[in-house]
Structure formats: structure tokens, C-alpha cells
């Protein structure tokens, strides 16, 4: 890194160390996933003597990867769509009525939910979803949507309050209703923060392990994190298959992040400026 023609070695060293800390675990995951048991015993850090790509096909077979990926993709996409449509609407109602005690109290009620650890509400969730017949992928989608409401309202309200109300007043003068004003004026202006919230929701839902573990009992509805649980055990030594499975599960989200990073950065920077 250069500042006015001079290299800032302190910052450069920290960047290099940070890059090393990120790349080393990825290197270990890739090399272990391509080794056989003999390579694992002789050299953990070295490259494989024989590149065993069969580990990936075996991991796909053991985890029934494509069915689990279909379940994860359904829950993730449905949660993202529901979250964007409902959470933004709730936040808009709160943001434009913060001078009313009810909406102000509702806002702090939502915010307070961010400080409740998941283990505390885990047992009530299990009993409630079981009683309501929600122990399936649809129920899991609804729970993910509701569980993210507190943080999303907090983010959305701050962004919506930075949008000038003059735009809505002009729309109402032209005859637009409150519903039409939100979907035609406000929602398009929220695209940067919608992109940020949508991507964060996709990452958290796709990688979530605890909620599917306590909700889903039917193995045909298992998501990717649950099927990978078969590699965890006191006597399980098939680390090469486990890491091959982890890489396969990581690949879709890495592709999403690579193609969507422009919207993530835009959302963060525009939110910071406003």
C-alpha cells in the first residue's frame, strides 16, 4: 500500500497476514479433500501424492447432496423473497410513524429481540411448530423470516428515514395511495439496502444449522448443514470426504457472493453516506 509515493509497510504487513489467515484454511480444505487416507497420515499440510477427485462423488452419494441442496435452495430463496416483501413493509410503517408512541414502542420491541439468544427460545419454538404442523420446509421458511425481523427492521428503518418525505408528498398530490407510494416510490429507492439484506439473509439461512436441527425430523427434508452432520462423530476419521462435502456446500454461496459483491458494497457505502 502506497501513501504519497511511499510504501506503508505496517499496513502492507497486516494486509498480507490477513490474506494468509484467509487463504490458509481454504488451502487446507482443498488439499485434504483431494487426499486419500495414506496421504492424511504421512503429511497433513503437503500436497496430495495422488489427486483423489473420487472423494467428491463419494461425498455426493453419502449426503444425497442434490436433494439436500434443493431443500436448502428452496428455503433460502423463499426466505429472501418473504423477508424483502414483509420486513421492508413493516419497517416503512414504523419509520414514517416514529412520532406515535405505539410505533415507537413497536420499534424498540423489535430491537430488543436482537438481544435474545436462540437457545432461550428454542424449546418454545419446537413445541409451537410441532403443535401447528410447521415441522417442514415451509415452516422453516416462515421461522427464518420472522427470526430475522428484528435486525432487518433496525437496518431498514435507519435507511427509510434518510429518504426525503417530499417524494411521498408529491406522489400523494398526484393521487397515489399509501400502498402505491410504497411500492412505486419507496421500494425502488431501497434497492441498495434490499440487496444487502437479501444477501445477508441468503448467507445466514443457507448456512444455518440449529433451526433446521430442532425443527426438521423427516430426513427427506434435511438441508445441507444437516446432512453434513454424518461426518461428525467420535470415531469418524473420513476427513477427506467431510472436507469434500464442505467445499461442495460452500460453492453455491461463493458464486452468489462473487456475482453479487457489487450490490453488497453499494448497499454498505450508500447506507454509510446517507
Residue pairs with C-beta under 8 A, 6 or more apart in sequence:
1 7
1 8
1 11
1 12
1 15
2 8
28 45
29 243
29 246
29 247
30 243
30 247
31 45
31 46
31 47
31 48
32 40
32 44
32 239
32 240
32 243
33 55
33 56
33 240
33 243
33 244
33 246
33 247
34 48
34 51
34 52
34 53
34 55
34 240
34 244
35 48
35 52
35 240
36 48
36 50
36 52
36 240
37 237
37 240
39 46
39 48
39 49
39 50
40 239
40 240
52 240
55 240
55 241
55 244
56 244
56 247
56 248
58 241
58 244
59 65
59 241
59 242
59 244
59 245
59 248
60 66
60 248
62 230
62 241
62 245
63 224
63 227
63 228
63 230
63 245
64 227
65 224
65 227
65 245
65 248
67 220
68 222
68 223
68 224
68 226
68 227
69 224
69 249
69 252
71 137
71 221
71 222
71 223
71 224
72 206
72 223
72 224
72 225
73 252
74 137
74 141
75 137
75 140
75 141
75 144
75 205
75 212
75 223
76 202
76 205
76 206
77 202
78 141
79 141
79 144
79 145
79 148
79 201
79 202
79 205
80 198
80 201
80 202
80 205
82 141
82 142
82 145
83 144
83 145
83 148
83 152
83 197
83 198
83 201
84 194
84 197
84 198
86 145
87 145
87 148
87 149
87 152
87 153
87 156
87 197
88 152
88 156
88 187
88 190
88 194
88 197
89 182
90 149
90 153
90 156
91 152
91 153
91 155
91 156
91 157
91 160
92 156
92 160
92 182
92 186
93 103
94 103
94 106
94 107
94 110
94 153
94 157
95 156
95 157
95 160
95 161
96 160
96 165
96 168
97 103
98 104
98 107
98 157
98 161
107 153
107 157
110 149
110 150
110 153
110 154
111 150
111 153
111 154
112 150
113 149
113 150
114 150
114 151
114 154
118 210
118 211
122 210
122 214
125 143
125 211
125 214
125 215
126 214
126 215
128 134
129 135
129 139
129 143
129 215
132 139
133 139
134 140
134 142
134 143
134 215
135 215
135 216
135 217
135 218
136 216
136 218
136 221
137 216
137 221
139 215
140 211
140 212
140 215
140 216
140 223
143 211
143 215
144 201
144 205
144 208
144 211
147 211
148 201
148 204
152 197
152 201
155 193
155 196
155 197
155 271
156 190
156 193
156 197
158 271
159 190
159 193
159 271
159 274
160 186
160 190
162 274
163 186
163 189
163 190
167 185
167 186
167 189
168 181
168 185
168 186
171 180
171 181
171 184
171 185
172 181
176 184
176 185
187 194
192 263
192 266
192 267
192 270
192 271
193 267
193 270
193 271
194 267
195 260
195 263
195 264
195 266
195 267
196 263
196 264
196 267
196 268
196 271
199 256
199 257
199 260
199 263
199 264
202 253
202 256
203 253
203 257
206 224
206 252
206 253
207 225
207 253
208 223
208 225
209 225
209 226
209 229
212 222
212 223
212 225
212 226
213 226
213 229
216 222
216 223
216 226
224 249
225 249
228 242
228 245
228 246
228 249
231 238
231 239
231 241
231 242
231 245
236 242
257 264
